[in-house]
């Protein structure tokens, strides 16, 4: 699958069923795949596919931050136009051109295209319609974004997709004139959890290779692969003439180029054989098995591939329940140089938007048993993890946690900005899970379990509501419908931290 075809807005009757009146929506965390992009690598030039795509008109009007004084007191923006330079016939430099001789608006490999910006902007508009207009969950006008946790992977297409979605949800006329720059959180590649990090976890990389090799053994000599070769084999390179899971390009690479071309104009299309419905179905089925079967079959694979992200998601939910500042609000709040409450006085997080990738969404859903028989996640697809509270549920923790939140704020202020951000080395190495956010369910005390009573979660996909079997099987006493159950069983046997789980012993998950 390539471009998402979103369903229409929920009807009043659907809203009544999806958001029961006796449940109060408390926190929404959205994982969104970036929008349409150019291929990550140039392939099939022998089939007439241009290597340079003219679909990135943001390159005509880029802006860089410029320091205008040597004392760091003043900053400005430099607007510039980007052009790509490449090798000419004699290895001399030439300006790369698109299929019709375009020199401007040329995409880098894997860059978010104009189409991708359009669809992620539209996603933000749909989120606004649901959570602002229909549910009145988020405010119509905001003076800052410190109730919204914005994060993206280090890849620019993920960051730009989050920015486009945020703009669609809160365009300029929905922000006050004094609106300060929103906080966007990123991580170094070594610490990234928003995608399965095989680049920094040798064990996960090893497991990924083993599942890929198994897929190759299962499929390379099958009637399905023979069909692909009859259709596509003529365009394979001489050094790897047969289409295979592990050919060069790999079958997943062929899928990448195929889906990218389908999402864009006729100037960048492959021969018609690539778009044969059976060809696409076979490629998609094998690709899903290669990349995501491990999450369904292996606890260790789940723990290393997506466990840290699930831990982060659950931490924000438990922080929202306990109101102890660990829901992410203090990460995005605070004046410059400080962590703390929102610049408009916000004490709680209401929404999280995280720009990620297809492997993130499918990895999460596969680990929860909610991706069986699914196609590859399309561009701009998203998953919403919605935390609900029963309206007649009152928790003493709300009062006491407000005091803990104030204490946490005072602690940040007393330490100073450097200590608050980095702490002491001893504290970092000896830090243990705080509150209940990272504790396995089996280790929770009765008092801690009681805090979670009356809270529910739903994982909502754009086209359907996921039935999370792994949660339903726990035997929760309070289940409203098949799509709502207690959320915190996700904590069961999670790895303590990303670093603990990524290099050493196999760790169970769920």
N, C-alpha and C positions, 0 to 999 in steps of 0.2 A: 504494500500500500504506500502511496506517496502523499498527496495533499489531503488533509482532513476535510471531510464534508460535514460541517457541524449541523446538529439538529436545531430546530427552531426553539424559541424560548418556551419554558415550561408554562403550561396552562394553569389557571387558578386551581383546577382540580388536582393536577399533578403536584403543584406546590403544597397543597393541603396534605397530600399523601407523603410527600418527601420530607416535609418539615412540619411534623405534628405540633399542635399548639401547646401540648404539655411538655415539649422539649425546647430548651433555649440554646440556640447556636452560640458557642463561646469562642472557638478558635478554628480558623480555616488555614490549612497549609496546602499550597498548590505546587506541585512539581510539573513544570512545563517543558516539553521538548522544544528546542529552538525551531524557528521557521525554516522555510525552504532555503536551500543553499546550493552553491556550485559543488561539483564533485571534489572529493578530497585529493584526487589524483587524476591526471590526464590519461584517459584510456580511449581505445578504439578510434584513433585518428585514421587508421586504415579503413574504417567504415564511414568516414566523412564527418566525424564529430569534431567540431572546432575545439582547440585546446583553451581558447580564451573566450569567456562569456561576457557579453555587454549588459549585464543585468544588475550592476552594483552602482547606481547613480549617486550613492552617498560619497563615492570617491571624488565626485566633482566639487564637494563642499565639506571637506573634513576640517576639524578644528583641533589645534593643539594648545595646551596651557603653556603660557610663556611668562617667565619671571622678568619683570620690566625694571626692577631696581636691585642693586646688589645687596641691600639689607633685607631682602625677602618681604618687604612691606607691601609691594604692589604686584598684581598679577593681571594678565590679560590673555586674550585668545588670538591665535594666529590661524586664519582660515587659509586653506591651501587645496590645490587640486592634485590628486595622485594619478600618475601614469605608471604602467608596468614596463620595465625594460627587460629584454631577453636577448638571446644569442641570434645573430643573423646567419646567413648561409656560410659566411667566411669566419664565423665566430665573433664578428664584431657586434657592437651593441646596436639594437634596434628597439623601437617602441612596439610593444605587443599590440596587436589589432584583433578586433572581433570579426565575426564571419562576414560582415558587410563593410569592413575597413574602419570600424569604430576605434578610436584611440582613447576615449574617455569613458568612464563608467565600467571599466574592465574589472572582473572579479579576481580576487586571489583564490587559490584552492580552498574549498570548504568555507567560503565567506557567505554570510547572510545576504541574500539577494533582495531586490526590491519586492518581489513576491513574498519573501519571508518576512519582511518588515510589514507588509500589508496584512498578512494573516495573523501575526502576533499582535498588531494593533487592534485587529478585529476581535481577537481573543480577549484583550483587555476590555473592550467595549461590551462583550458578552458577560464578562465577570461583573462589570459595573451594573449591567441590567439586572443580573440575578441578585447580587449581594447588596447593592445600593437601592435600586429602584423597586425590586419586587419584595425583598426580605427586610429592607431597612436595617441591615446588619452593620454596614459601613456607612459613615457619614457622607452626605452629598458634597460638602465643601470641607476641605482640610487646610489647616494653617501650617502643618508640617507632616512628615511621613513617619513619625516615630512610633506609630502603632502598627507599622508595616515592616516586616523583616524581608529585605531584598538580598538575595544572594545568587551568585552565578559561578560556574566553573571558569578556569582560566582561559577557555576558548572564547574569542571575541563574539562569535555568533550566539553563544549562550547569554552573555552579558547584554548584547544589543537586543536580544529577544525579550529579556526581562524589562529593559528600558522601554521598549515599544509597548509591551503589555501594561506596564505601569502608566504610560502616557494615555493609552486607551481607556484605562480605568479612571484615571484622574487627569483629564486634559487641562490646559491652562485655565479655562473658565470654571474649573472645579477646585482651584487652588487660590489661596489669598495672594494679594500683591506682595506680602512680605514672606512668602513661602521660601524657607531655606533649602539648600541642596539636600536631597534625601541621602541617607546612608546606604551604600551597597557593600555587602561583605563578600570578600573573595578569599581564597586560600592558595598557598603555593601548591604546585603539582604533587609534591611529596605528601601533603596533608589532605589532599582532596578526597571527599567522601561522596560527592554528588554524582560520581560515576564509578563503576567498578574499577578499582585502581590497580590494574595488572602491571603498570609501569613502576610501582613502588612496593609491590608485594610479590616476592619471588614465588611463594607457594601458590598464590592465586593464579599467577601467570602459568605455572606448571599445570595446575588443574585445568585451566582454559585450553592449553595445548592438548591435553589428554582427551578432553571432550571433543575438540575439533578433529583430532585424529580418529576418534571413534566414529564421528559423523562421516568422515571420508571413507572409512572402511565399510560403513553401512551403505553408502549411496553411490560411490564412484563407479561401480560396475552393476548398475541397475537399468531397467528399461527407461526410467525417468531421466537418468543422465544421458542415455543414448539419444533420447528425444531432444534434449538440450543441444547435444552435439550436432544433430542433423540440422537444427535451426541456426545455431550460432557458431559452430565449429569453424566455418570458413573465415571468421574474423579473429580467430585466436592467433597469437604470435607463433613463429616457427619453433622457438625454443620450448613452447608449452602448447602444442597444437590441440590438445583435448580439454574440453571444459570439465572441471572437476572441483570438488570442495576445496582441494589444496592446489589447484592450478595457479598459473601466473598470467593474468590476474586471478585471484581467488574468486570463487563463486560469490562470496559476499561483496567483493569489489565490483563484480559485474552488476549486482543488485544495487549498489550505491550509485553507479553511473546511470543505470536504467531509471531508478526513482528520481534522480536529479533532473534527467532530461524530461521525464513525464510532467514535472512540475513547472516547466518553463516553455518558451516559445518554439516555433517550428524551425528556427535557425539553428537550434542545438538539439536536433533529434537524431536518433539512431535509425537504422533500417527497420522496416516494419516487423521483421521476424522477432526482434527483441520484445515487441509488445504483444505478441501472441499470448492469449489468455492462459493457455496451458503452461507456456514457458514461465510466465510470471508466477503462477500458482506453485509450480515446482520449486523455483528459486526461493520463494518466500517460505515455503514449508521447510526446506532444508536449512535455510538461514536461521529460522527460529530455533530449530533443533540444535544447530551448532552453537549458537550463542546463549541459549537460555535453558536448555534441558538440565544443565548442571544445578540450577537453582531448585528444580523440582526433585532432584534425585539425591543431592548431597547436602548434609547439614554444614559440612565444612565450607563448601562452595557458597552457600547462603551467608554464612558468618563472615567470610572474607570478602565476598563480593558486594553485599548490600547491608550487612549487619550494622556497620558503623552509622550508616545513614538512617536506618530504622531507629537506632539508639538516639540519634539527634532528634528525630521526629517525636519519639516518645518523651524525650526530655522536655521538649517545649510543651507537650500536653500536660505532663505532670507538673511542670512549672506553672502552667495556667491554672491547674486545679489548686495547687498549694498557694499560689500567688506569692511566691518567694523570690521573684525577680529572675528565675531561671527559664522563663518562657522565651527569652531572646530580646525582651524589651530594653534591657540595659546595654545590650550589644549595639543597638541602633540609636539609643538615646544619648543624652549628655551634650554639653557644649563642647566646642573644639578643645581637644586635649584631655577630655574627661569622659568616663563612662558614667551612665546614670539614667535618671528618669528622662522621659521625652521632653523635648524643648518646649512643648505646649503643656507640660505637666502630666503626660500620659504615663500610667503605671503598669499597663498591661498591653500585651500584644494581641491583636485581633486577626491579623492576616500575615501570611508568609508566602512570598513568591520566589521560587528557586528555578533559575534557568539551568536546564540539564540536557540530557540526551536520550535517544531511544533505548540505549542499554540500561539507563537508570529506571525508566518506567517499566520496561518489560522485566528487568531483574527484580524489582520490588513486587510487581503483581505475580510473577512466577513463584516467588518465595512464599507468597500468601495463598497459593493455590487458585489464583484468579486470572490465569493467562492460558488456560487449556483451550486449544483450538483457535487461538487468536492469531491474527495476521501481525506482521511487523508494524510497530507503532508509526503512524504517519507523522509528517511534519506538523508542528504546533499542537499535537495531542497533549493532553494533560491529565493528571490525576489529582483529585481534591480529597484531602484527609480532613474530615469535618468532626470536630469535637462538640458534643451536646451535653447539656446539663438538664436534669429533670427539674422543672420549674418549682416544685414544692420541696426540693432538696435544699436544706440549709446546713452549712458546715461551719463549725466553730473555727476551723482552720482559716476561714476568710479574715477573721478579726486578728488572730495571732500572726497570720502570715503578713498582714499589712505592717505589723511591727517589725517582722524579720526583713521586710523589703526596705523599710526606713533604715534599719541597722546596716543593711548591705550598702545602701547609698552613702551613709556616713562613713563606713569603712573605706569605700572607694575614695571619698574626699580626703580622709585623713592620711591615706597612704601617699597621695600625690599621683600625678598622672603616670609617671614612669613605673612606679610600683604597681599601680592599678592595672596597667597594661601588661607588664611582664612578670611582676612578682619576684620572689627570690628563687634561686635555683633549687634550694632545699624544698620549698613549698611545692614547686612544680613536680619534683620527683616523688614527693611523698603524698601528693594529692590523692584522695580517695573519693569514690562516688558520694556526692552530697545528696541529702534528702532521699527520695525514693526513685529518682529519675533513672538511675543506672542499675538498680537492684533487680536481680531475677525475681519473678513472682514468688518462687518458693521461699525466698529469704525475707519477704515482707512480713512484718508483724501484723497482728490482728488490727491494731490501731491504724497502721498504715494502709491496710486493705480497706478499712472503713472510710478513709478519706476518699477513696475512689468510687464508693457506692453512689449511684445516681448519675454517673457519667457514662456516656456512650460515644461510640465512634462509627463513622461510615466512611468507606473509601469509595468515592464516586468517580467513575470513568465518564468521559464526555458523552458516550452513546448508550451507556447502560450502567446499572448499579451492580457492583461486584458482590458476589456471594462469597464471603470469606470463610471457607470451610474450617480453616485452621482455628478461627476464633469460635465459631459456632460449636465445634466439638468440645470445647472446654467445659460446656455445660453451664453457662451463665444463667442465673435465675431471672434476670431482667432483660428480656429480649423483646423489642417492640415489633420488629418485622425481620424478615430474613436478611435485610441489609443493614441492620443496626445491632451492635453487640458491645459488650464492654471492651474498651480498647487496650487495657494495659497488660493483657496476656501477651502482647507483642514483646514485652520485656523478658519473657521466659527464656532463660539461658542465653541471653545476649552476651557477646564478648564485652569485657569491662571497658576497654578503650580500643581505638583503631590500632594503635601500636601493639597492644597486647595480642591482638588477633591476627596480625598480618604477617608475622615472621616466624612464629614459633609453633606451638602444638596445635593440632586441629581442635576447633572449638565448636560445640553444638549450637544449633540455632533453631528456635521454635521447638 
